[in-house]
Amino acid sequence: MKTFHVLRPTRFRHARRPALARALTGAALALALGIGAPAHADKDADRARAAVQSGEILPLSRILEAVSQQYAGDVIGVELDRDDGIWQYEVKLLLPGGSVAKLEYDARTGALIKAKGRNLDQARKQP
């Protein structure tokens, strides 16, 4: 199973989570400086980029758009996995109540496969 980590800037609305914000900022800075990044990360990024360019998977922006249409909260992490030839985006979402949810999307179609998290139903937006 291949896992690709994607870090994107996020907003933190919850003052109760300063340690989480510092940890994520530190991780993003370390990756930007190339500290601690595995050597195979470039190959993984190239494979993911090729999959998007060939149309095999949707770009991350389309998945994040779907997340924002379906749920209230802030994206705090994204992984792109390929397991048994099937690509999936795994999105971690900081919900308004402070809990964290995990959403899994089919990377080819953008369909929500699985959603787990406490109070997730309360964060779901009406269509």
N, C-alpha and C positions, 0 to 999 in steps of 0.2 A: 504494500500500500504506500503510495506516494502522498506526502502532505506538503502543501505549499502555504506558507504564512504570508498574509497580506496585512500590513499595518496602514491604517488611514487615520488622519487627524479626526478627533472626536470632540464633542462638547461635553462638559461635565456639569450638569445642572444640580447635582446633589453635593452640598457642602460636606455631607457625612463621609464622602469617599475620597478625601485628599490623598490618602496613602495609595489607593488604586490609581489615581491620576498621576502621581509621581512615579509609580512603578511602570506604567505604560509609557510615560514620557521618557523615562530612562531606557527602556527597551527600544523605543523608536530611535533614540539618539545613538545607542550602541550599534543598531543596524545601519544607521546612516553613516556612521564612522567606520563601518566594516569590522567592528569588534565583536568577536564571538560568532560571526556568521559562518556557517559551514561552507566548505569549498564547493559542495555539490549544489548550493543554492542557485548559482548562475545557470547550471544545466536545468534545474527544476523551473526556474523563471522562464528560460527559453522555451521549454516544453509547454508551459502554461500559455505563454504569449502566442506560440504557434497554434495552439488549440483554439484560441480566441480568433486569431486571424483567419484560420481555415473555416471558421463557422462551426467547429465541433462543439464549442461551449459558448455561452453568452458572456459578454464582458461583465466585470464586477459591478459596474455602474447600473446595469439593468437589474441585478439582484438587489442592490441597495435601494433602488427605486421601489421594488416590490415590497421590501421590508418596511419602508417608510409608509407605503400605502396600507399595509396590513396591521402594523403594530405601532404603538406609541413607545418611545424610548430612544436610547442612543446606542449605536453600534460601537462596541468596544474591542471587537476582534473578528477576524475572518480567516478561514482556512479553506484552501482548495485541495480536495483529496481525490485521488483516483484509485478506486478499489475494484478489482476484477474488471477493469476496463471501463468502469462507470465513473464519470466525474461528478463530484458534489461540492457545493459551497456549504460550509458550516459557519453560521453567523452567531456570535455571542452578542446579546442585547441587554443593556442595562435598562431595566423597566422603571417607570416613574416611582414605584414604591420602594425601589432600592434593591430588588432581587435581580438575579441574572438568568436569562433564558437562553436556550440553545435552539436554533432553527436550522434545519437542513433542507437545502434546495437542490433539485436536479439541475446541474450546471448546463445541460443541453437545452432544456425546455423552460427553466425558471419556475417549475412547479414546486410548491412546498411539499416536502416528503414527510417531515417529522418536526414537531414543536414540543419542547419540554421546558418547564419552568414554573416556579411558584407564582401564582396570581397572573398567569399569562392570559387567561380569559378576560381579565379586567383591562389588560393593555391592548386587546384586539380592537381595531377600529371597525366601525360599521361600513359595509360596502356602499 
